[in-house]
Amino acid sequence: MNEKLEKLNQEIEKTEARLRRAQHKEKMLEHQIKTLNRKERTHRLCTRGAMLESHLPHPEAVTDEQVSTILKVLFHRSDTKCLLEQVLAENQKEDMK
């Protein structure tokens, strides 16, 4: 009876150790996901910021507030809204394929 109890206790210890390793691995993977998402977002922001600057004649002469005003005006135009709706509709069609 004592041997059975000892074997069961050893099995519990092994299982708990496996659980701890799995939990640690899960935390590491979650951290990797967060890091990759952050890097992806940073890359997207830099790329799109560069695209915006490529359309400004002298980007260094324009303040952040002025760029924000330009974008607000552009994105409130009806033709821009229609274009955005078309692009988003096309993206939804592509996602459904």
Biopython code that builds the backbone (N, CA, C, O; Angstrom):
import numpy as np
from Bio.PDB.StructureBuilder import StructureBuilder

atoms = [
    (1, "MET", "N", (0.822, -1.181, 0.000)),
    (1, "MET", "CA", (0.000, 0.000, 0.000)),
    (1, "MET", "C", (0.876, 1.258, 0.000)),
    (1, "MET", "O", (0.570, 2.230, -0.690)),
    (2, "ASN", "N", (1.943, 1.236, 0.761)),
    (2, "ASN", "CA", (2.852, 2.354, 0.870)),
    (2, "ASN", "C", (3.548, 2.629, -0.473)),
    (2, "ASN", "O", (3.776, 3.783, -0.835)),
    (3, "GLU", "N", (3.884, 1.556, -1.208)),
    (3, "GLU", "CA", (4.527, 1.695, -2.516)),
    (3, "GLU", "C", (3.586, 2.341, -3.517)),
    (3, "GLU", "O", (3.994, 3.185, -4.315)),
    (4, "LYS", "N", (2.317, 1.936, -3.467)),
    (4, "LYS", "CA", (1.328, 2.523, -4.369)),
    (4, "LYS", "C", (1.198, 4.019, -4.113)),
    (4, "LYS", "O", (1.152, 4.821, -5.046)),
    (5, "LEU", "N", (1.139, 4.373, -2.862)),
    (5, "LEU", "CA", (1.010, 5.778, -2.480)),
    (5, "LEU", "C", (2.235, 6.562, -2.946)),
    (5, "LEU", "O", (2.110, 7.686, -3.432)),
    (6, "GLU", "N", (3.394, 5.978, -2.801)),
    (6, "GLU", "CA", (4.626, 6.625, -3.222)),
    (6, "GLU", "C", (4.646, 6.824, -4.746)),
    (6, "GLU", "O", (5.036, 7.887, -5.231)),
    (7, "LYS", "N", (4.230, 5.813, -5.482)),
    (7, "LYS", "CA", (4.168, 5.913, -6.947)),
    (7, "LYS", "C", (3.181, 6.986, -7.376)),
    (7, "LYS", "O", (3.452, 7.759, -8.296)),
    (8, "LEU", "N", (2.044, 7.030, -6.713)),
    (8, "LEU", "CA", (1.040, 8.050, -7.040)),
    (8, "LEU", "C", (1.570, 9.453, -6.747)),
    (8, "LEU", "O", (1.349, 10.376, -7.531)),
    (9, "ASN", "N", (2.259, 9.614, -5.634)),
    (9, "ASN", "CA", (2.852, 10.910, -5.297)),
    (9, "ASN", "C", (3.910, 11.330, -6.317)),
    (9, "ASN", "O", (3.992, 12.497, -6.699)),
    (10, "GLN", "N", (4.719, 10.359, -6.753)),
    (10, "GLN", "CA", (5.721, 10.650, -7.783)),
    (10, "GLN", "C", (5.047, 11.055, -9.092)),
    (10, "GLN", "O", (5.496, 11.972, -9.780)),
    (11, "GLU", "N", (3.963, 10.354, -9.422)),
    (11, "GLU", "CA", (3.211, 10.675, -10.641)),
    (11, "GLU", "C", (2.628, 12.090, -10.557)),
    (11, "GLU", "O", (2.631, 12.829, -11.542)),
    (12, "ILE", "N", (2.136, 12.453, -9.389)),
    (12, "ILE", "CA", (1.595, 13.805, -9.175)),
    (12, "ILE", "C", (2.697, 14.834, -9.367)),
    (12, "ILE", "O", (2.481, 15.852, -10.023)),
    (13, "GLU", "N", (3.875, 14.585, -8.805)),
    (13, "GLU", "CA", (5.003, 15.513, -8.938)),
    (13, "GLU", "C", (5.412, 15.682, -10.399)),
    (13, "GLU", "O", (5.666, 16.797, -10.854)),
    (14, "LYS", "N", (5.475, 14.570, -11.127)),
    (14, "LYS", "CA", (5.835, 14.626, -12.548)),
    (14, "LYS", "C", (4.797, 15.426, -13.333)),
    (14, "LYS", "O", (5.138, 16.249, -14.182)),
    (15, "THR", "N", (3.539, 15.170, -13.035)),
    (15, "THR", "CA", (2.457, 15.862, -13.741)),
    (15, "THR", "C", (2.462, 17.357, -13.421)),
    (15, "THR", "O", (2.252, 18.190, -14.303)),
    (16, "GLU", "N", (2.700, 17.685, -12.164)),
    (16, "GLU", "CA", (2.772, 19.104, -11.783)),
    (16, "GLU", "C", (3.955, 19.791, -12.457)),
    (16, "GLU", "O", (3.855, 20.950, -12.859)),
    (17, "ALA", "N", (5.067, 19.084, -12.579)),
    (17, "ALA", "CA", (6.241, 19.647, -13.252)),
    (17, "ALA", "C", (5.934, 19.880, -14.728)),
    (17, "ALA", "O", (6.310, 20.913, -15.283)),
    (18, "ARG", "N", (5.260, 18.940, -15.360)),
    (18, "ARG", "CA", (4.865, 19.105, -16.769)),
    (18, "ARG", "C", (3.916, 20.290, -16.920)),
    (18, "ARG", "O", (4.009, 21.063, -17.874)),
    (19, "LEU", "N", (3.006, 20.415, -15.966)),
    (19, "LEU", "CA", (2.059, 21.531, -15.989)),
    (19, "LEU", "C", (2.799, 22.868, -15.884)),
    (19, "LEU", "O", (2.505, 23.807, -16.624)),
    (20, "ARG", "N", (3.759, 22.945, -14.964)),
    (20, "ARG", "CA", (4.530, 24.184, -14.808)),
    (20, "ARG", "C", (5.298, 24.508, -16.087)),
    (20, "ARG", "O", (5.345, 25.665, -16.506)),
    (21, "ARG", "N", (5.898, 23.498, -16.705)),
    (21, "ARG", "CA", (6.626, 23.719, -17.966)),
    (21, "ARG", "C", (5.668, 24.212, -19.055)),
    (21, "ARG", "O", (5.992, 25.128, -19.811)),
    (22, "ALA", "N", (4.492, 23.595, -19.125)),
    (22, "ALA", "CA", (3.513, 23.996, -20.135)),
    (22, "ALA", "C", (3.033, 25.426, -19.893)),
    (22, "ALA", "O", (2.860, 26.191, -20.842)),
    (23, "GLN", "N", (2.817, 25.790, -18.633)),
    (23, "GLN", "CA", (2.394, 27.146, -18.308)),
    (23, "GLN", "C", (3.481, 28.159, -18.655)),
    (23, "GLN", "O", (3.191, 29.248, -19.150)),
    (24, "HIS", "N", (4.723, 27.797, -18.393)),
    (24, "HIS", "CA", (5.847, 28.668, -18.722)),
    (24, "HIS", "C", (5.944, 28.848, -20.240)),
    (24, "HIS", "O", (6.150, 29.957, -20.732)),
    (25, "LYS", "N", (5.794, 27.750, -20.966)),
    (25, "LYS", "CA", (5.849, 27.808, -22.433)),
    (25, "LYS", "C", (4.709, 28.674, -22.966)),
    (25, "LYS", "O", (4.899, 29.438, -23.912)),
    (26, "GLU", "N", (3.534, 28.556, -22.365)),
    (26, "GLU", "CA", (2.391, 29.363, -22.780)),
    (26, "GLU", "C", (2.697, 30.857, -22.596)),
    (26, "GLU", "O", (2.404, 31.660, -23.482)),
    (27, "LYS", "N", (3.278, 31.226, -21.463)),
    (27, "LYS", "CA", (3.631, 32.620, -21.213)),
    (27, "LYS", "C", (4.657, 33.111, -22.235)),
    (27, "LYS", "O", (4.557, 34.234, -22.729)),
    (28, "MET", "N", (5.635, 32.274, -22.549)),
    (28, "MET", "CA", (6.645, 32.644, -23.537)),
    (28, "MET", "C", (6.009, 32.869, -24.903)),
    (28, "MET", "O", (6.346, 33.825, -25.602)),
    (29, "LEU", "N", (5.084, 31.984, -25.280)),
    (29, "LEU", "CA", (4.425, 32.113, -26.579)),
    (29, "LEU", "C", (3.545, 33.367, -26.626)),
    (29, "LEU", "O", (3.507, 34.060, -27.642)),
    (30, "GLU", "N", (2.848, 33.654, -25.543)),
    (30, "GLU", "CA", (2.034, 34.863, -25.480)),
    (30, "GLU", "C", (2.907, 36.111, -25.622)),
    (30, "GLU", "O", (2.533, 37.074, -26.292)),
    (31, "HIS", "N", (4.072, 36.076, -24.982)),
    (31, "HIS", "CA", (5.015, 37.197, -25.093)),
    (31, "HIS", "C", (5.499, 37.347, -26.539)),
    (31, "HIS", "O", (5.614, 38.464, -27.044)),
    (32, "GLN", "N", (5.782, 36.224, -27.201)),
    (32, "GLN", "CA", (6.222, 36.268, -28.595)),
    (32, "GLN", "C", (5.139, 36.863, -29.485)),
    (32, "GLN", "O", (5.428, 37.654, -30.383)),
    (33, "ILE", "N", (3.892, 36.478, -29.233)),
    (33, "ILE", "CA", (2.775, 37.009, -30.019)),
    (33, "ILE", "C", (2.685, 38.515, -29.845)),
    (33, "ILE", "O", (2.546, 39.246, -30.825)),
    (34, "LYS", "N", (2.762, 38.986, -28.602)),
    (34, "LYS", "CA", (2.704, 40.426, -28.336)),
    (34, "LYS", "C", (3.842, 41.151, -29.034)),
    (34, "LYS", "O", (3.638, 42.216, -29.617)),
    (35, "THR", "N", (5.040, 40.580, -28.979)),
    (35, "THR", "CA", (6.208, 41.192, -29.605)),
    (35, "THR", "C", (6.029, 41.271, -31.118)),
    (35, "THR", "O", (6.313, 42.301, -31.731)),
    (36, "LEU", "N", (5.557, 40.177, -31.717)),
    (36, "LEU", "CA", (5.360, 40.168, -33.168)),
    (36, "LEU", "C", (4.276, 41.161, -33.579)),
    (36, "LEU", "O", (4.424, 41.853, -34.586)),
    (37, "ASN", "N", (3.193, 41.237, -32.815)),
    (37, "ASN", "CA", (2.124, 42.191, -33.119)),
    (37, "ASN", "C", (2.635, 43.623, -33.028)),
    (37, "ASN", "O", (2.307, 44.461, -33.868)),
    (38, "ARG", "N", (3.438, 43.899, -32.005)),
    (38, "ARG", "CA", (3.995, 45.240, -31.825)),
    (38, "ARG", "C", (4.940, 45.581, -32.981)),
    (38, "ARG", "O", (4.899, 46.695, -33.503)),
    (39, "LYS", "N", (5.793, 44.626, -33.385)),
    (39, "LYS", "CA", (6.716, 44.870, -34.493)),
    (39, "LYS", "C", (5.958, 45.087, -35.797)),
    (39, "LYS", "O", (6.312, 45.952, -36.598)),
    (40, "GLU", "N", (4.911, 44.290, -35.997)),
    (40, "GLU", "CA", (4.099, 44.427, -37.199)),
    (40, "GLU", "C", (3.434, 45.809, -37.247)),
    (40, "GLU", "O", (3.404, 46.456, -38.294)),
    (41, "ARG", "N", (2.907, 46.249, -36.107)),
    (41, "ARG", "CA", (2.258, 47.561, -36.031)),
    (41, "ARG", "C", (3.276, 48.670, -36.280)),
    (41, "ARG", "O", (2.998, 49.612, -37.021)),
    (42, "THR", "N", (4.443, 48.564, -35.670)),
    (42, "THR", "CA", (5.486, 49.574, -35.851)),
    (42, "THR", "C", (5.889, 49.662, -37.321)),
    (42, "THR", "O", (6.042, 50.756, -37.866)),
    (43, "HIS", "N", (6.057, 48.517, -37.951)),
    (43, "HIS", "CA", (6.421, 48.489, -39.374)),
    (43, "HIS", "C", (5.332, 49.151, -40.212)),
    (43, "HIS", "O", (5.625, 49.944, -41.107)),
    (44, "ARG", "N", (4.073, 48.821, -39.919)),
    (44, "ARG", "CA", (2.947, 49.395, -40.657)),
    (44, "ARG", "C", (2.913, 50.919, -40.485)),
    (44, "ARG", "O", (2.728, 51.652, -41.456)),
    (45, "LEU", "N", (3.093, 51.392, -39.242)),
    (45, "LEU", "CA", (3.075, 52.831, -38.988)),
    (45, "LEU", "C", (4.211, 53.547, -39.727)),
    (45, "LEU", "O", (4.001, 54.609, -40.314)),
    (46, "CYS", "N", (5.396, 52.972, -39.697)),
    (46, "CYS", "CA", (6.536, 53.587, -40.388)),
    (46, "CYS", "C", (6.316, 53.610, -41.896)),
    (46, "CYS", "O", (6.598, 54.610, -42.557)),
    (47, "THR", "N", (5.812, 52.505, -42.434)),
    (47, "THR", "CA", (5.572, 52.409, -43.873)),
    (47, "THR", "C", (4.524, 53.418, -44.317)),
    (47, "THR", "O", (4.709, 54.122, -45.309)),
    (48, "ARG", "N", (3.431, 53.485, -43.582)),
    (48, "ARG", "CA", (2.355, 54.398, -43.964)),
    (48, "ARG", "C", (2.734, 55.847, -43.724)),
    (48, "ARG", "O", (2.322, 56.729, -44.477)),
    (49, "GLY", "N", (3.511, 56.101, -42.686)),
    (49, "GLY", "CA", (4.013, 57.451, -42.458)),
    (49, "GLY", "C", (4.910, 57.893, -43.601)),
    (49, "GLY", "O", (4.855, 59.044, -44.035)),
    (50, "ALA", "N", (5.740, 56.971, -44.091)),
    (50, "ALA", "CA", (6.619, 57.280, -45.225)),
    (50, "ALA", "C", (5.789, 57.538, -46.480)),
    (50, "ALA", "O", (6.121, 58.412, -47.281)),
    (51, "MET", "N", (4.713, 56.776, -46.647)),
    (51, "MET", "CA", (3.827, 56.998, -47.801)),
    (51, "MET", "C", (3.228, 58.403, -47.739)),
    (51, "MET", "O", (3.186, 59.118, -48.741)),
    (52, "LEU", "N", (2.768, 58.784, -46.555)),
    (52, "LEU", "CA", (2.187, 60.114, -46.379)),
    (52, "LEU", "C", (3.225, 61.190, -46.685)),
    (52, "LEU", "O", (2.937, 62.139, -47.415)),
    (53, "GLU", "N", (4.414, 61.051, -46.138)),
    (53, "GLU", "CA", (5.461, 62.048, -46.367)),
    (53, "GLU", "C", (5.853, 62.153, -47.834)),
    (53, "GLU", "O", (6.248, 63.222, -48.299)),
    (54, "SER", "N", (5.746, 61.050, -48.561)),
    (54, "SER", "CA", (6.117, 61.088, -49.980)),
    (54, "SER", "C", (5.174, 61.975, -50.782)),
    (54, "SER", "O", (5.520, 62.412, -51.880)),
    (55, "HIS", "N", (3.985, 62.247, -50.247)),
    (55, "HIS", "CA", (3.014, 63.096, -50.951)),
    (55, "HIS", "C", (3.057, 64.553, -50.475)),
    (55, "HIS", "O", (2.354, 65.403, -51.022)),
    (56, "LEU", "N", (3.862, 64.838, -49.481)),
    (56, "LEU", "CA", (4.009, 66.216, -49.006)),
    (56, "LEU", "C", (5.239, 66.840, -49.660)),
    (56, "LEU", "O", (6.314, 66.241, -49.648)),
    (57, "PRO", "N", (5.092, 68.041, -50.233)),
    (57, "PRO", "CA", (6.222, 68.665, -50.925)),
    (57, "PRO", "C", (7.442, 68.883, -50.011)),
    (57, "PRO", "O", (8.571, 68.593, -50.406)),
    (58, "HIS", "N", (7.215, 69.385, -48.813)),
    (58, "HIS", "CA", (8.303, 69.623, -47.858)),
    (58, "HIS", "C", (7.823, 69.121, -46.488)),
    (58, "HIS", "O", (7.379, 69.916, -45.660)),
    (59, "PRO", "N", (7.908, 67.823, -46.251)),
    (59, "PRO", "CA", (7.355, 67.268, -45.010)),
    (59, "PRO", "C", (7.975, 67.837, -43.738)),
    (59, "PRO", "O", (7.308, 67.922, -42.707)),
    (60, "GLU", "N", (9.233, 68.224, -43.805)),
    (60, "GLU", "CA", (9.890, 68.760, -42.615)),
    (60, "GLU", "C", (9.351, 70.146, -42.243)),
    (60, "GLU", "O", (9.539, 70.606, -41.116)),
    (61, "ALA", "N", (8.679, 70.811, -43.199)),
    (61, "ALA", "CA", (8.156, 72.152, -42.956)),
    (61, "ALA", "C", (6.721, 72.135, -42.435)),
    (61, "ALA", "O", (6.156, 73.184, -42.125)),
    (62, "VAL", "N", (6.133, 70.942, -42.338)),
    (62, "VAL", "CA", (4.739, 70.812, -41.911)),
    (62, "VAL", "C", (4.703, 70.248, -40.490)),
    (62, "VAL", "O", (5.411, 69.288, -40.184)),
    (63, "THR", "N", (3.882, 70.841, -39.626)),
    (63, "THR", "CA", (3.778, 70.347, -38.249)),
    (63, "THR", "C", (2.834, 69.147, -38.183)),
    (63, "THR", "O", (2.066, 68.894, -39.111)),
    (64, "ASP", "N", (2.903, 68.425, -37.090)),
    (64, "ASP", "CA", (2.006, 67.286, -36.887)),
    (64, "ASP", "C", (0.546, 67.751, -36.897)),
    (64, "ASP", "O", (-0.326, 67.075, -37.443)),
    (65, "GLU", "N", (0.297, 68.897, -36.295)),
    (65, "GLU", "CA", (-1.070, 69.434, -36.250)),
    (65, "GLU", "C", (-1.574, 69.760, -37.659)),
    (65, "GLU", "O", (-2.738, 69.520, -37.978)),
    (66, "GLN", "N", (-0.701, 70.301, -38.489)),
    (66, "GLN", "CA", (-1.086, 70.615, -39.870)),
    (66, "GLN", "C", (-1.370, 69.343, -40.669)),
    (66, "GLN", "O", (-2.321, 69.295, -41.449)),
    (67, "VAL", "N", (-0.552, 68.324, -40.475)),
    (67, "VAL", "CA", (-0.792, 67.042, -41.151)),
    (67, "VAL", "C", (-2.132, 66.471, -40.702)),
    (67, "VAL", "O", (-2.902, 65.970, -41.521)),
    (68, "SER", "N", (-2.409, 66.546, -39.406)),
    (68, "SER", "CA", (-3.678, 66.059, -38.880)),
    (68, "SER", "C", (-4.852, 66.804, -39.508)),
    (68, "SER", "O", (-5.858, 66.188, -39.857)),
    (69, "THR", "N", (-4.735, 68.120, -39.654)),
    (69, "THR", "CA", (-5.789, 68.924, -40.272)),
    (69, "THR", "C", (-5.988, 68.520, -41.734)),
    (69, "THR", "O", (-7.121, 68.369, -42.191)),
    (70, "ILE", "N", (-4.894, 68.347, -42.456)),
    (70, "ILE", "CA", (-4.974, 67.924, -43.863)),
    (70, "ILE", "C", (-5.711, 66.593, -43.975)),
    (70, "ILE", "O", (-6.597, 66.434, -44.816)),
    (71, "LEU", "N", (-5.344, 65.646, -43.130)),
    (71, "LEU", "CA", (-5.976, 64.325, -43.175)),
    (71, "LEU", "C", (-7.460, 64.401, -42.814)),
    (71, "LEU", "O", (-8.288, 63.735, -43.436)),
    (72, "LYS", "N", (-7.793, 65.212, -41.808)),
    (72, "LYS", "CA", (-9.199, 65.368, -41.424)),
    (72, "LYS", "C", (-10.023, 65.898, -42.597)),
    (72, "LYS", "O", (-11.110, 65.396, -42.885)),
    (73, "VAL", "N", (-9.494, 66.907, -43.260)),
    (73, "VAL", "CA", (-10.211, 67.492, -44.403)),
    (73, "VAL", "C", (-10.358, 66.449, -45.514)),
    (73, "VAL", "O", (-11.444, 66.271, -46.065)),
    (74, "LEU", "N", (-9.268, 65.769, -45.834)),
    (74, "LEU", "CA", (-9.313, 64.772, -46.913)),
    (74, "LEU", "C", (-10.286, 63.633, -46.610)),
    (74, "LEU", "O", (-11.025, 63.191, -47.490)),
    (75, "PHE", "N", (-10.282, 63.164, -45.373)),
    (75, "PHE", "CA", (-11.116, 62.012, -45.030)),
    (75, "PHE", "C", (-12.582, 62.377, -44.800)),
    (75, "PHE", "O", (-13.422, 61.489, -44.654)),
    (76, "HIS", "N", (-12.898, 63.673, -44.766)),
    (76, "HIS", "CA", (-14.297, 64.079, -44.632)),
    (76, "HIS", "C", (-14.930, 64.421, -45.990)),
    (76, "HIS", "O", (-16.119, 64.730, -46.062)),
    (77, "ARG", "N", (-14.151, 64.365, -47.031)),
    (77, "ARG", "CA", (-14.684, 64.616, -48.380)),
    (77, "ARG", "C", (-15.509, 63.421, -48.824)),
    (77, "ARG", "O", (-15.180, 62.277, -48.510)),
    (78, "SER", "N", (-16.580, 63.691, -49.554)),
    (78, "SER", "CA", (-17.470, 62.601, -49.975)),
    (78, "SER", "C", (-16.778, 61.645, -50.938)),
    (78, "SER", "O", (-17.013, 60.438, -50.872)),
    (79, "ASP", "N", (-15.924, 62.155, -51.836)),
    (79, "ASP", "CA", (-15.246, 61.261, -52.775)),
    (79, "ASP", "C", (-14.253, 60.343, -52.053)),
    (79, "ASP", "O", (-14.068, 59.191, -52.444)),
    (80, "THR", "N", (-13.624, 60.859, -51.010)),
    (80, "THR", "CA", (-12.710, 60.026, -50.218)),
    (80, "THR", "C", (-13.489, 58.954, -49.472)),
    (80, "THR", "O", (-13.052, 57.805, -49.404)),
    (81, "LYS", "N", (-14.635, 59.316, -48.914)),
    (81, "LYS", "CA", (-15.479, 58.340, -48.211)),
    (81, "LYS", "C", (-15.937, 57.237, -49.156)),
    (81, "LYS", "O", (-15.947, 56.065, -48.780)),
    (82, "CYS", "N", (-16.317, 57.601, -50.380)),
    (82, "CYS", "CA", (-16.732, 56.595, -51.370)),
    (82, "CYS", "C", (-15.579, 55.660, -51.706)),
    (82, "CYS", "O", (-15.759, 54.445, -51.789)),
    (83, "LEU", "N", (-14.403, 56.226, -51.896)),
    (83, "LEU", "CA", (-13.228, 55.412, -52.201)),
    (83, "LEU", "C", (-12.934, 54.439, -51.063)),
    (83, "LEU", "O", (-12.649, 53.266, -51.304)),
    (84, "LEU", "N", (-13.002, 54.920, -49.835)),
    (84, "LEU", "CA", (-12.765, 54.056, -48.675)),
    (84, "LEU", "C", (-13.786, 52.921, -48.606)),
    (84, "LEU", "O", (-13.429, 51.776, -48.331)),
    (85, "GLU", "N", (-15.042, 53.239, -48.855)),
    (85, "GLU", "CA", (-16.087, 52.212, -48.847)),
    (85, "GLU", "C", (-15.816, 51.148, -49.905)),
    (85, "GLU", "O", (-16.001, 49.956, -49.657)),
    (86, "GLN", "N", (-15.374, 51.585, -51.095)),
    (86, "GLN", "CA", (-15.048, 50.633, -52.166)),
    (86, "GLN", "C", (-13.889, 49.728, -51.767)),
    (86, "GLN", "O", (-13.940, 48.513, -51.961)),
    (87, "VAL", "N", (-12.853, 50.330, -51.211)),
    (87, "VAL", "CA", (-11.672, 49.552, -50.805)),
    (87, "VAL", "C", (-12.059, 48.535, -49.735)),
    (87, "VAL", "O", (-11.660, 47.372, -49.806)),
    (88, "LEU", "N", (-12.834, 48.970, -48.747)),
    (88, "LEU", "CA", (-13.241, 48.062, -47.671)),
    (88, "LEU", "C", (-14.143, 46.952, -48.192)),
    (88, "LEU", "O", (-14.043, 45.809, -47.745)),
    (89, "ALA", "N", (-15.025, 47.279, -49.136)),
    (89, "ALA", "CA", (-15.899, 46.263, -49.724)),
    (89, "ALA", "C", (-15.073, 45.223, -50.491)),
    (89, "ALA", "O", (-15.335, 44.023, -50.404)),
    (90, "GLU", "N", (-14.081, 45.696, -51.237)),
    (90, "GLU", "CA", (-13.190, 44.776, -51.965)),
    (90, "GLU", "C", (-12.443, 43.870, -50.996)),
    (90, "GLU", "O", (-12.293, 42.674, -51.245)),
    (91, "ASN", "N", (-11.972, 44.446, -49.885)),
    (91, "ASN", "CA", (-11.252, 43.651, -48.885)),
    (91, "ASN", "C", (-12.154, 42.580, -48.283)),
    (91, "ASN", "O", (-11.716, 41.455, -48.042)),
    (92, "GLN", "N", (-13.420, 42.935, -48.040)),
    (92, "GLN", "CA", (-14.346, 41.945, -47.492)),
    (92, "GLN", "C", (-14.579, 40.809, -48.477)),
    (92, "GLN", "O", (-14.656, 39.647, -48.078)),
    (93, "LYS", "N", (-14.691, 41.137, -49.761)),
    (93, "LYS", "CA", (-14.865, 40.101, -50.786)),
    (93, "LYS", "C", (-13.669, 39.166, -50.812)),
    (93, "LYS", "O", (-13.819, 37.949, -50.920)),
    (94, "GLU", "N", (-12.463, 39.752, -50.709)),
    (94, "GLU", "CA", (-11.233, 38.950, -50.709)),
    (94, "GLU", "C", (-11.179, 38.047, -49.474)),
    (94, "GLU", "O", (-10.751, 36.895, -49.559)),
    (95, "ASP", "N", (-11.612, 38.572, -48.337)),
    (95, "ASP", "CA", (-11.589, 37.781, -47.091)),
    (95, "ASP", "C", (-12.548, 36.599, -47.152)),
    (95, "ASP", "O", (-12.313, 35.577, -46.507)),
    (96, "MET", "N", (-13.619, 36.729, -47.916)),
    (96, "MET", "CA", (-14.619, 35.665, -48.004)),
    (96, "MET", "C", (-14.184, 34.537, -48.919)),
    (96, "MET", "O", (-14.741, 33.440, -48.861)),
    (97, "LYS", "N", (-13.196, 34.793, -49.761)),
    (97, "LYS", "CA", (-12.734, 33.747, -50.683)),
    (97, "LYS", "C", (-11.979, 32.667, -49.987)),
    (97, "LYS", "O", (-11.527, 31.718, -50.627)),
]
sb = StructureBuilder()
sb.init_structure("model")
sb.init_model(0)
sb.init_chain("A")
sb.init_seg("    ")
for serial, (resi, resn, name, xyz) in enumerate(atoms, 1):
    if name == "N":
        sb.init_residue(resn, " ", resi, " ")
    sb.init_atom(name, np.array(xyz, "f"), 0.0, 1.0, " ", f" {name:<3s}", serial, name[0])
structure = sb.get_structure()
